[in-house]
């Protein structure tokens, strides 16, 4: 019996899908934090406080929680800014 590979990806890369997702989440979190006015160190510290883990040990679920919290902060900041503009 001859085994054929069904994918053109190298074997070592097929198992890294979760890591790719985590890298994308981390990059997105840093961009989201920067758009809210936070520097990288503040975003990493915030992420560690929310997840309870070191930045490099955060998995997909942990990072999704961080995204949720940053989105809440962004929503509050937007609402506060809108309220200030209406008050003028």
CNS distance restraints for C-alpha pairs under 8 A (distance, minus, plus):
assign (resid   9 and name CA) (resid  13 and name CA) 6.45 0.50 0.50
assign (resid   9 and name CA) (resid  14 and name CA) 6.56 0.50 0.50
assign (resid  10 and name CA) (resid  14 and name CA) 6.83 0.50 0.50
assign (resid  11 and name CA) (resid  15 and name CA) 7.73 0.50 0.50
assign (resid  12 and name CA) (resid  16 and name CA) 7.49 0.50 0.50
assign (resid  13 and name CA) (resid  17 and name CA) 7.56 0.50 0.50
assign (resid  16 and name CA) (resid  20 and name CA) 6.30 0.50 0.50
assign (resid  17 and name CA) (resid  21 and name CA) 6.37 0.50 0.50
assign (resid  18 and name CA) (resid  22 and name CA) 6.26 0.50 0.50
assign (resid  18 and name CA) (resid  60 and name CA) 7.86 0.50 0.50
assign (resid  19 and name CA) (resid  23 and name CA) 6.12 0.50 0.50
assign (resid  20 and name CA) (resid  24 and name CA) 6.22 0.50 0.50
assign (resid  21 and name CA) (resid  25 and name CA) 6.17 0.50 0.50
assign (resid  21 and name CA) (resid  60 and name CA) 7.24 0.50 0.50
assign (resid  22 and name CA) (resid  26 and name CA) 6.13 0.50 0.50
assign (resid  22 and name CA) (resid  59 and name CA) 6.46 0.50 0.50
assign (resid  22 and name CA) (resid  60 and name CA) 5.51 0.50 0.50
assign (resid  22 and name CA) (resid  63 and name CA) 7.67 0.50 0.50
assign (resid  23 and name CA) (resid  27 and name CA) 6.20 0.50 0.50
assign (resid  24 and name CA) (resid  28 and name CA) 6.09 0.50 0.50
assign (resid  25 and name CA) (resid  29 and name CA) 6.05 0.50 0.50
assign (resid  25 and name CA) (resid  60 and name CA) 7.38 0.50 0.50
assign (resid  25 and name CA) (resid  63 and name CA) 6.53 0.50 0.50
assign (resid  25 and name CA) (resid  64 and name CA) 7.59 0.50 0.50
assign (resid  26 and name CA) (resid  30 and name CA) 6.25 0.50 0.50
assign (resid  26 and name CA) (resid  63 and name CA) 7.12 0.50 0.50
assign (resid  27 and name CA) (resid  31 and name CA) 6.28 0.50 0.50
assign (resid  28 and name CA) (resid  32 and name CA) 5.99 0.50 0.50
assign (resid  29 and name CA) (resid  33 and name CA) 5.96 0.50 0.50
assign (resid  29 and name CA) (resid  43 and name CA) 7.64 0.50 0.50
assign (resid  29 and name CA) (resid  63 and name CA) 7.86 0.50 0.50
assign (resid  29 and name CA) (resid  66 and name CA) 7.58 0.50 0.50
assign (resid  29 and name CA) (resid  67 and name CA) 6.28 0.50 0.50
assign (resid  30 and name CA) (resid  34 and name CA) 6.09 0.50 0.50
assign (resid  30 and name CA) (resid  40 and name CA) 6.36 0.50 0.50
assign (resid  30 and name CA) (resid  43 and name CA) 6.51 0.50 0.50
assign (resid  31 and name CA) (resid  35 and name CA) 6.16 0.50 0.50
assign (resid  32 and name CA) (resid  36 and name CA) 6.43 0.50 0.50
assign (resid  32 and name CA) (resid  70 and name CA) 7.38 0.50 0.50
assign (resid  33 and name CA) (resid  37 and name CA) 6.45 0.50 0.50
assign (resid  33 and name CA) (resid  38 and name CA) 5.23 0.50 0.50
assign (resid  33 and name CA) (resid  39 and name CA) 7.11 0.50 0.50
assign (resid  33 and name CA) (resid  40 and name CA) 7.62 0.50 0.50
assign (resid  33 and name CA) (resid  43 and name CA) 5.89 0.50 0.50
assign (resid  33 and name CA) (resid  70 and name CA) 7.05 0.50 0.50
assign (resid  34 and name CA) (resid  38 and name CA) 4.95 0.50 0.50
assign (resid  34 and name CA) (resid  39 and name CA) 5.92 0.50 0.50
assign (resid  34 and name CA) (resid  40 and name CA) 7.35 0.50 0.50
assign (resid  36 and name CA) (resid  74 and name CA) 6.50 0.50 0.50
assign (resid  38 and name CA) (resid  42 and name CA) 5.94 0.50 0.50
assign (resid  38 and name CA) (resid  43 and name CA) 6.31 0.50 0.50
assign (resid  39 and name CA) (resid  43 and name CA) 6.34 0.50 0.50
assign (resid  40 and name CA) (resid  44 and name CA) 6.15 0.50 0.50
assign (resid  41 and name CA) (resid  45 and name CA) 6.12 0.50 0.50
assign (resid  42 and name CA) (resid  46 and name CA) 5.99 0.50 0.50
assign (resid  43 and name CA) (resid  47 and name CA) 6.04 0.50 0.50
assign (resid  44 and name CA) (resid  48 and name CA) 6.19 0.50 0.50
assign (resid  44 and name CA) (resid  55 and name CA) 6.22 0.50 0.50
assign (resid  45 and name CA) (resid  49 and name CA) 6.20 0.50 0.50
assign (resid  45 and name CA) (resid  55 and name CA) 7.96 0.50 0.50
assign (resid  46 and name CA) (resid  50 and name CA) 6.20 0.50 0.50
assign (resid  47 and name CA) (resid  51 and name CA) 6.00 0.50 0.50
assign (resid  47 and name CA) (resid  55 and name CA) 6.77 0.50 0.50
assign (resid  47 and name CA) (resid  63 and name CA) 7.45 0.50 0.50
assign (resid  47 and name CA) (resid  66 and name CA) 5.75 0.50 0.50
assign (resid  48 and name CA) (resid  52 and name CA) 5.39 0.50 0.50
assign (resid  48 and name CA) (resid  53 and name CA) 5.24 0.50 0.50
assign (resid  48 and name CA) (resid  54 and name CA) 5.42 0.50 0.50
assign (resid  48 and name CA) (resid  55 and name CA) 5.74 0.50 0.50
assign (resid  49 and name CA) (resid  53 and name CA) 7.41 0.50 0.50
assign (resid  50 and name CA) (resid  65 and name CA) 7.44 0.50 0.50
assign (resid  50 and name CA) (resid  66 and name CA) 6.36 0.50 0.50
assign (resid  51 and name CA) (resid  58 and name CA) 7.14 0.50 0.50
assign (resid  51 and name CA) (resid  62 and name CA) 5.37 0.50 0.50
assign (resid  51 and name CA) (resid  63 and name CA) 7.49 0.50 0.50
assign (resid  51 and name CA) (resid  65 and name CA) 7.28 0.50 0.50
assign (resid  51 and name CA) (resid  66 and name CA) 7.16 0.50 0.50
assign (resid  53 and name CA) (resid  57 and name CA) 6.19 0.50 0.50
assign (resid  53 and name CA) (resid  58 and name CA) 6.07 0.50 0.50
assign (resid  54 and name CA) (resid  58 and name CA) 6.43 0.50 0.50
assign (resid  58 and name CA) (resid  62 and name CA) 5.55 0.50 0.50
assign (resid  58 and name CA) (resid  63 and name CA) 6.35 0.50 0.50
assign (resid  59 and name CA) (resid  63 and name CA) 6.23 0.50 0.50
assign (resid  60 and name CA) (resid  64 and name CA) 6.12 0.50 0.50
assign (resid  61 and name CA) (resid  65 and name CA) 6.44 0.50 0.50
assign (resid  62 and name CA) (resid  66 and name CA) 6.54 0.50 0.50
assign (resid  63 and name CA) (resid  67 and name CA) 6.28 0.50 0.50
assign (resid  64 and name CA) (resid  68 and name CA) 6.27 0.50 0.50
assign (resid  65 and name CA) (resid  69 and name CA) 6.35 0.50 0.50
assign (resid  66 and name CA) (resid  70 and name CA) 6.12 0.50 0.50
assign (resid  67 and name CA) (resid  71 and name CA) 6.02 0.50 0.50
assign (resid  68 and name CA) (resid  72 and name CA) 6.31 0.50 0.50
assign (resid  69 and name CA) (resid  73 and name CA) 6.32 0.50 0.50
assign (resid  70 and name CA) (resid  74 and name CA) 6.11 0.50 0.50
assign (resid  71 and name CA) (resid  75 and name CA) 6.10 0.50 0.50
assign (resid  72 and name CA) (resid  76 and name CA) 6.24 0.50 0.50
assign (resid  73 and name CA) (resid  77 and name CA) 6.15 0.50 0.50
assign (resid  74 and name CA) (resid  78 and name CA) 6.13 0.50 0.50
assign (resid  75 and name CA) (resid  79 and name CA) 6.17 0.50 0.50
assign (resid  76 and name CA) (resid  80 and name CA) 6.06 0.50 0.50
assign (resid  77 and name CA) (resid  81 and name CA) 6.15 0.50 0.50
assign (resid  78 and name CA) (resid  82 and name CA) 6.17 0.50 0.50
assign (resid  79 and name CA) (resid  83 and name CA) 6.11 0.50 0.50
assign (resid  80 and name CA) (resid  84 and name CA) 6.20 0.50 0.50
assign (resid  81 and name CA) (resid  85 and name CA) 6.28 0.50 0.50
assign (resid  82 and name CA) (resid  86 and name CA) 6.25 0.50 0.50
assign (resid  83 and name CA) (resid  87 and name CA) 6.16 0.50 0.50
assign (resid  84 and name CA) (resid  88 and name CA) 6.71 0.50 0.50
